[in-house]
Amino acid sequence: MPPPSPPPATPGIRIERRSNPGGGNINGKEYAIAWLSSEPVNSMTLTLWRSLLATLDYLENDATIRGVVFASDLRKPIFTAGNDINELHAPSTSATRYAEFWKTQTTFLCRLLRSPLATVCAIRGACPAGGCAVSLCCDYRAQTTHGTFGLNEVALGIPVPKFWARLFVESATSRADATLALLRGALLSPAEAKGIGLIHELAASDAALLPTAERALATLLKLPDDARAATKANVVRAFSEEWEAYIAEEARGGWAMLNEPAIETALGNVIERLSSGKGKGEKKPNPRAKM
């Protein structure tokens, strides 16, 4: 087998290759850690979404890679703070940029959801909004016992995107509790998220998180890749293709919604609060659901 090609330039993401966990290098194949490392909070700009999509393209086209763990390499305990509000605040962007932002983001999420790779998300700390969407598109989610998890768009004054909401509710063991969390704009504690099936496993400490994620990946890699990938496709392909077909319509509707005066004002207020030193992204203090 020829040596693997070098990874592409992916600003904000560092790709680390490793041998298969729990069993050495099987048939010359490996897995990857995709470290999200855009300080200070992995704010999900168009650039970071492009890097995520380029990373997935690279890993899926590398015959030596069987799986990937997405993890944060930040100094702070944050997986990502979610979408950069400046990408959503109409006066701070443009219709053309927003359409590209939405297409890039959604293409990545749809591709990740149906990826033939085994995918695991290692969530250290906070995981609101866009970061939560990334994790929901992975096969397995492990989180530290501290942090938050959820789609908190309602608390910002904007609706949860249609397919994000569907994925959140359909991933939960309690549809009623998941729906209520969305309606409240709630950020759940890791224990609450695990209690309704959104998180599969809690790691006892920050240091234990990556080994926990790698053990989960090892379990997925014990069985034949083709059988696992085909089964995943049978489960999620129709959903992901319906989602992908909705990109252009959703982007047009989203841009119209973001230009509504009340939405502009709400997001402008968020930017003001964040500019006071709390960093960028969709994360803000918000009520936590107690389930």
N, C-alpha and C positions, 0 to 999 in steps of 0.2 A: 504494500500500500504506500503511495507517495506521501511525503510529509505534508502536514496540514498547511494550508495557506495562512499568511499572517492576517490577523483580524483587521477589519476596516477601521477608519477613523470614526470614533463614536464619542463625541464630546459628552461628558457627564457619565460615561459608562466604561468600566474597566472589565475586560473579559479575562478570566483566569481558567486555564484548563487543568483538570485533575483526572487521576485514574479512577475507575469505577469504585464507589464506596463498598466496603464490606466484602470485596472479593477480588481485588486487584484489577489489573487491566485485562478485560475479557475480549479476546479476539482483536486486540489492538485498538479497542474503542474506549472512549473517554466520556466525561461529562464536563460541564462548564459552570462556573459561578459568574453571573452577570452582576457586578457590583455597581449599584447606583451611587455616584460619587460627586454630585453637583452641589457643592456647599452653597449656602448653609443648610438648606432644607429639601433638596431634590425637588425644587419647584418645577412643575411639569409644563415647560415651555414647548413651543414648536420644535426647537432644537433637540430637547430631550426626547420627545416622541419620535422624531426622526432617528435619533440614535437607538432607541429601543427597537424600532422596525428594522434598521440596518443590522442590529445585533441578532435579531431573530432570523433574518435572511441568511446571515453568515453561518449561524449554528445549524440551521436546517439543511443548508447546502454542503455542510462538512460531513462526509461519510464516517468520520471517526468519532462524532459526537452523538450520544444517545439521549442525553437529558441535560436540563439546566436548572439551577437554583437562582432565583432573583433575590438579591439581598442588598441592604444599605451599608455603605462604607462611610457614612457621615460620622462626625464627632458627636453630634446630638443623637438621642434615641428617637429617630424619626425614619420611617421607611420612605415615605414622601409626604409633603404637606399638601399634595393634590395639585390640580391645575393652577398655573399662574393666573391670578385674577386679571392681570394686564392683557392676557389672551382672550378674556371674556368681556372686559369693559369696553363697550363700543367706541367711546372717544379715544381709547388708548391703542386701538388696532384699526383694521380695515375689513371690508367685506371679503376681499380677495385673500387676505392673510387668514381670517377666521375660517373661510371655507377650506383652505389648505390645512390649517390646524385640526379642524374637525375630521377631515378625511384621513390625515396621517394617524391621528389618535385612534379612530375607530377601525381603520384597516389593521393596525397593530393588535388591538384587542380581539378582533375577529380571528385573525391569524393565530394569535396565542391560544385562544380558546380551542381551536381545532388542530393545533400543532401536533405532528407525529412524534415530536420529542416528549419525553416524560418531563413534566414541569412542576416545580415546587417553589413556593414563595416563603421566604424566611423574613418575618416581620418583626423588626426590633422597634418597639415603641409605637409612636403615632402612625395611623394608617387611615386618614380620611379620604373621601371623595375619589379622585383619580387613582390614587394608590390602592384604595379598596377595590376599584374596578379591575386594576391589573391583577391583584391577588385572586379575585373571583374567577378570572380566566385561567388560573393555574389548576393543575390536578390536585394539589395538596397545599394546605396552608398551615404553617406553624408560626406561633407568635410568643413573644415574651409575656410574662404575667403582668407587666406594666405596659400601659399604652392605651390606645383607642382604636376602634374599628367601626367604619360605617360610611354611609352616603349622607352627608349633612347639608346638601344643597338647599333644602327648604329653610334651614336656619339662616342662609345667606339671602333669601328672598327669591330664589330661582328654583324651578322644578327639577327633580331628578330626571336625567335623560331616560327615555322610554325603555331602552334595552338594558341599561344599567339597573333600573328598578326591577325589571323582570328577572334578571340574572340573580340579583340579591335575594329576592323572594323565593325563587325556585331553588336556590342553593341552601336555603334554610330548612330545618326540620319542622319549624313552626311558621307557617305562612302568616298567621295572624300577628305574631310577635315581630316578624321581619317587616311586615307592612306598617305596623304601628311605629317602629323605629324610623322608617322612612318619613312618615307623616309628621313625626316630632322633630325631624332633622337631628336625630340623636347620634351621638358617638358612643358606642357601646364599650364597656371594658372588655379586655380579652376573655375573661371568665364568662361574661354575658354572651359574647359572640360565640364562644364554644358551646354554651348552654343551648343555643338554637341552631347548632350545626354549621355555622359560618366559618369557624376555625376548627381544624381537625385535631390539633395538639398544642398544648402549652409547654414552653420550655422553662425549666426551673430558674434559669439565669440567662443573662446576655451571653455568657461564654458557652452555654449549652445550646443556644439557638441553632447555630450552623450545624453542629453534629446531629441535632434532632432532625433538621431538614435533610441532611445527607443520608441519614438512616431511612427516612421516608422515601427518598429517591432510590436508595438501594433496593427497597422492597419492590418498587415499580420496575426496576431494571432486572429483577430476577427472572422474569418471564419474557417470552419472545416479543421483540419490538413490534413486529408486523401485526400480531394478534392484538396487542394493547392499542396500537394506533388505529386499527380498523374498528375496534370496539368504541373507542372515543369518538371516531367519526360518525358512527351509527347513532350515538347519543346526542352529539352537539352540532353536527354539520347543518341540519335544516335550520336550527336557531341562528347559527353564525352567518349563514348565507342570507337569511331574511334580514338580519341586522345589517350586513354589508350592503344589501340592496337599498337600504333606507338612508344611506349616508347623505346623498345629495339633498333629499327632501328634508332630512333632519337639520342639515346645515343651513338651508334656506329659512326654515322655521325658527331655528335658533338665533340666526342673525336678526330676524324681525323682532323676536322677543327681547333680545339684548338691547335693541334700540328703543324699547318702550321707556318713557321717562322714569317710571317708578323703578324699573330694573337698573337703568343707568345710575340713578341716585343711590340705590342700595349697594351696588358694586363699588361706586365711587366712595361711599362711606367705609366699605371694607378696606379699600386701598389706603384711605386716610389712616385708619387704625393700624394697618400693617406697616405703614411708613414711619410709625412712631417707634419702631425698633423690634417688632415681633416677627420680622421675616416676611417672605412672600408665600402665597399659596392659598388654598381654599380653607385652610385650618383656622379656626377662631374659637374662642370660648363658647360653649353651647351646652344646653341642658343634656344630661345623660339619662337615658331610659333606665329605669330600675325594673328588671324582670325577675 
